[in-house]
Amino acid sequence: MKKYILILLVTFSFWSCDDFLDAPVKSNISTSNFFKTKEDFEMALTGVYNTLTSAEWDAGHRWGNYFEGLLYLGRVGTDECYIIYGDYDQQISNYTYTPDNYIVSRTWFVQYVGISRANTILDRYETSNVKLSETDKNRILGETYFLRGFFYFTLARYFGEIPLVLHEVVDVSTLNTEKASLEQVYDQIISDFKKAEELLPITNTNGRAHKYAATTFLAKAYLQMAGEPLNDPNAASLAEQAASRVINSGSFNLVDNYFSLFDASNEYSSEYIFDVDFSNTQDATHYGGQVGTVDGISTPYDLYWQKVRTCEEFYEKFDSKDNRRNSIADFRYILQGDELVVDRTPSVLENNFFVYKFRHPLNEADRGSTWVNWSNPINFPITRYADVLLMQAEASARAGQNPTSEGLENLNKVRRRGFGVDINTPNASVDLPTMEYDKFMDAVLQERSFELCFEGHRWFDLVRFGKLEKAVKSLSKYKQTLEHTQQAVNFKAKHIVLPVPQDVIDTSNGKITQNPLWK
């Protein structure tokens, strides 16, 4: 079976693309005899989730999802981290990328892969005679709406105005490639997350969306709308309401051990809301992802690439008593006999500060025989309960242009965990005091960086607050940092949004136009 489609789209789960622009779709399963059973819909839904993690070497999926590309986008090119070597990825970090950058191209492409797969499920359910229980129907459709909203949210935050494709495309000539306004895109995102919130169960299989994952992303979308570039005056109160629904559910709590969230030992804890799941098996039937691998520190074993680094300025911003500062390492591991020890030799480290939040087991026996340098089962946390607490603090303050006592308390709960004191007991040595609106918003933005550093939030946060340029250019005062990254020198106003990939513009024969800032 073959279909020829624009770069904007590819079809669902078990089909693969041979060519970037004109993709023959191969399958031994015909759509005429598929979508007949619950198992068919489950298989197709698995294919939508697979978009988040698929390597797909030939099609380059890994450069547009959390296998690799989205381990750079959203993190590097900020005041949190940068890349010291590479190609497409270092261009992102240094703000030297163009519309031809492969990560930019694949990020657009892969999100529309996911959207196309989700559209197929939604449309085929409407025309199918499949008999599903109400529970199964609601869950499958709820997960599909959630994922479509997720992919559109990713596109909106990176690219701004984009085409909205809401149905399976069986005839390319009928495809409308005109870009929707950013307001229209967010209307669709909100609609999808609302439907998901209504349909999804309160709990679901680990790695799958549940009701409060949808509610959390509803809050996240509204909060982004409340800031730059939309500055929607009604969105902050809606974000606060959604975040409060998650908090008041009583389903989530902060864990005591912060770093247990990032080494695969406690990924589905009381703080877990939604992440991108990777697995790694001893028989090599599944290989994991590269979460942490692109970061890391020097060890005697082949564990980390050490290409994503952080800077001295970020390390200095942490209070020395804040345990979260250990997300950064100013040391390496070396062997003394059979023992691993920390080495801080200045002449060797040359004042480097390593990203060390996602931690692979250091001992070879604990890693497993198939755990090679690029393969590990550490999940990437898309959002967790601490994020929700901080969103409520920000949203409630934005809504009334004044901090609330509840918002301040939620912010301080996150701080207390970071400093290793009781989360629910006020502590004058740790807690932030009552303050005026502007200072509180600065404190929220900084606390989000301390708590969520290297988890892919910083670029979006800085854009929302209108402070990306200031944050990036602040790195220029560090000589060591400037030796590795030129982002402070190269940043321009246009970099608050990604360009539409040139191959998208070319393939659409100009119907999809370049972002205005990039013209």
Sequence and secondary structure as in RCSB ss.txt:
>XXXX:A:sequence
MKKYILILLVTFSFWSCDDFLDAPVKSNISTSNFFKTKEDFEMALTGVYNTLTSAEWDAGHRWGNYFEGLLYLGR
VGTDECYIIYGDYDQQISNYTYTPDNYIVSRTWFVQYVGISRANTILDRYETSNVKLSETDKNRILGETYFLRGF
FYFTLARYFGEIPLVLHEVVDVSTLNTEKASLEQVYDQIISDFKKAEELLPITNTNGRAHKYAATTFLAKAYLQM
AGEPLNDPNAASLAEQAASRVINSGSFNLVDNYFSLFDASNEYSSEYIFDVDFSNTQDATHYGGQVGTVDGISTP
YDLYWQKVRTCEEFYEKFDSKDNRRNSIADFRYILQGDELVVDRTPSVLENNFFVYKFRHPLNEADRGSTWVNWS
NPINFPITRYADVLLMQAEASARAGQNPTSEGLENLNKVRRRGFGVDINTPNASVDLPTMEYDKFMDAVLQERSF
ELCFEGHRWFDLVRFGKLEKAVKSLSKYKQTLEHTQQAVNFKAKHIVLPVPQDVIDTSNGKITQNPLWK
>XXXX:A:secstr
      TT    TT  BS SSS  B  SS GGG S SHHHHHHHHHHHHHTTT   TTTTGGGGSTTTGGGTTTT
BSSSSBEESS SHHHHHHHT   TT HHHHHHHHHHHHHHHHHHHHHHHHHH      HHHHHHHHHHHHHHHHH
HHHHHHHHHSS B   S  S GGG    B  HHHHHHHHHHHHHHHHHHS SS STTS  HHHHHHHHHHHHHHH
HSTTT  TTHHHHHHHHHHHHHHTT     S GGGGSSSSSTTSTTEEEEE     TTSSS  B TTTTS    S
SS     EEE HHHHHHS TT GGGGGEES EEEEETTEEEEE  HHHHTT EEE SS   SSHHHH TT  TT 
B   EEEEEHHHHHHHHHHHHHHHHTS  HHHHHHHHHHHHHHHTS TTS  TTT      HHHHHHHHHHHHHH
HHTTTT HHHHHHHHT HHHHHHGGGG HHHHHH  HHHH  GGGGS    HHHHHHTTTSS   GGG 
